[in-house]
Amino acid sequence: MDLNLKIHDKGHVDIGGADTVELAEEYGTPLYAIDEDRIRDNYKRVYDAFTKYYSNFKILYASKANTNLSVMRILEEEGSCIDAVSPGEVFTSLKTGFSPDRILFTGNNVTNDELKYIDETGVKINLDSVSQLKRLAKIVDPEGYKISFRVNPMVGAGHHEHCITGGEMSKFGIKENEAVEVYKLAKEMGFEPVGMHTHIGSGILDPEPFKLATTVLMDIAGQVSQETDVNFEFLDLGGGFGIPYEPEENLLDIDLFAKESTGIFKSKLSEYGMNDNKEPYMYIEPGRYLVGDAALLLTRVNTVKNSYRKFIGVDSGFNTLLRPSMYGSYHHIVLANKANEPAENGSKIEKVDVAGNVCESGDLFARDRPLPPIEEGDLLAIMNAGAYSFSMGSQYNSRPRPAEILVKNGNSEIIRERETYEDLFNKQILPKRLKK
Ligand SMILES: *Cc1c(COP(=O)(O)O)cnc(C)c1O
């Protein structure tokens, strides 16, 4: 089992040295519990793996995975940079102490007002289309203005069709065979292109597609540098490093990823003479890998129902964790208050559906999941809830969003208060004629 699961002597699931059963009692459920040290360890593991082979290297945390201020602060302290995909994420990054030079904005379908805002912040823009380039030229003085482009390398990979961001079905980036033309155009307009970016997808555990995308990106960059005299300051390989969600899945071999991609990176720099003046930075943009396995969603069982199937009903739903409903994703579920149960009671394992409390039949955390006997009042820990979980959450069904706590060395602190019913009406205005 490669999942980040720790169990206390009492048979209770642990997070950051704290007992989840006690946390659930103290803070209530549903509850997001985040392990600070795990985020720090994940960051260091990636940083050490890549810098061992190539020192001009930066990690741009893909903040859409989790924009909680404390999570952002932890990564700021570790020295991370930021991949921001919206002006709101740029704002959040600045607010959490990242200086503009540590933030790269990669937007798609960006409005002129948003371009203006990004320009005012001083954050570097990674452009997604010629349309954006032309509109930017009307907003800023292009002379010497540093930009980069996202390129679609026609290589895609990911855990779900919706998570593949390269290839001919993808809306992202400029076409690879038009890259030279687009960089030329940008230069003619006065811009100074200094970077090239790609991001092929999400949830990648196998180095092959990542290596292929790196090769393709480096070939495109090489061609651009030879035909347009662009001097690249950075080449950004994107994110997408996966984590095991199922116990049978293996951990990604980060050292192998680092060794092979830096190997390709360095040899392509030499092949195209892209390191003649200065060695460009290699950027990567992991989101899930840094924060995914650092959090649990704790949810309490309130109903055990024997209908045509056996349903375990819990006090949260896809409003707090959308991935199973949206992508059919697997999240491992552990009986947090009796976590040793499967080993002791192997024969009693039964297949159940773990159902949320949202009024939609698609609101299931798991279908036919083998779990030990579960009783009403039991506590479930839904694992790997650190990435794309709270950040994709909503108030659907008028359910206030849950609280988030940060755990370190067994101590827990609240880092986001549980919303109240009053919060459901934030910013709503009832016209006078409709008032009672
Ligand atoms: C989402 C995204 C990432 C990160 O993806 P992960 O699978 O979380 O690593 C990186 N770069 C860009 C541009 C993205 O949109």
The ligand as an SDF file (V2000), in Angstrom:
LIG
                    3D

 15 15  0  0  0  0  0  0  0  0999 V2000
   -3.7140   22.1630  -13.5370 C   0  0  0  0  0  0  0  0  0  0  0  0
   -2.4350   22.6270  -14.0680 C   0  0  0  0  0  0  0  0  0  0  0  0
   -1.2320   22.1290  -13.5430 C   0  0  0  0  0  0  0  0  0  0  0  0
   -1.1360   21.1220  -12.4490 C   0  0  0  0  0  0  0  0  0  0  0  0
   -1.7370   19.9110  -12.6370 O   0  0  0  0  0  0  0  0  0  0  0  0
   -1.5280   18.7770  -11.5340 P   0  0  0  0  0  0  0  0  0  0  0  0
   -2.1250   17.5730  -12.1390 O   0  0  0  0  0  0  0  0  0  0  0  0
   -2.2400   19.1800  -10.3000 O   0  0  0  0  0  0  0  0  0  0  0  0
   -0.0560   18.6450  -11.2970 O   0  0  0  0  0  0  0  0  0  0  0  0
   -0.0660   22.6620  -14.0480 C   0  0  0  0  0  0  0  0  0  0  0  0
   -0.0650   23.6020  -15.0280 N   0  0  0  0  0  0  0  0  0  0  0  0
   -1.2010   24.0770  -15.5440 C   0  0  0  0  0  0  0  0  0  0  0  0
   -1.1340   25.1260  -16.5960 C   0  0  0  0  0  0  0  0  0  0  0  0
   -2.4130   23.6020  -15.0950 C   0  0  0  0  0  0  0  0  0  0  0  0
   -3.5430   24.0790  -15.6410 O   0  0  0  0  0  0  0  0  0  0  0  0
  1  2  1  0
  2  3  1  0
  2 14  2  0
  3  4  1  0
  3 10  2  0
  4  5  1  0
  5  6  1  0
  6  7  2  0
  6  8  1  0
  6  9  1  0
 10 11  1  0
 11 12  2  0
 12 13  1  0
 12 14  1  0
 14 15  1  0
M  END
$$$$
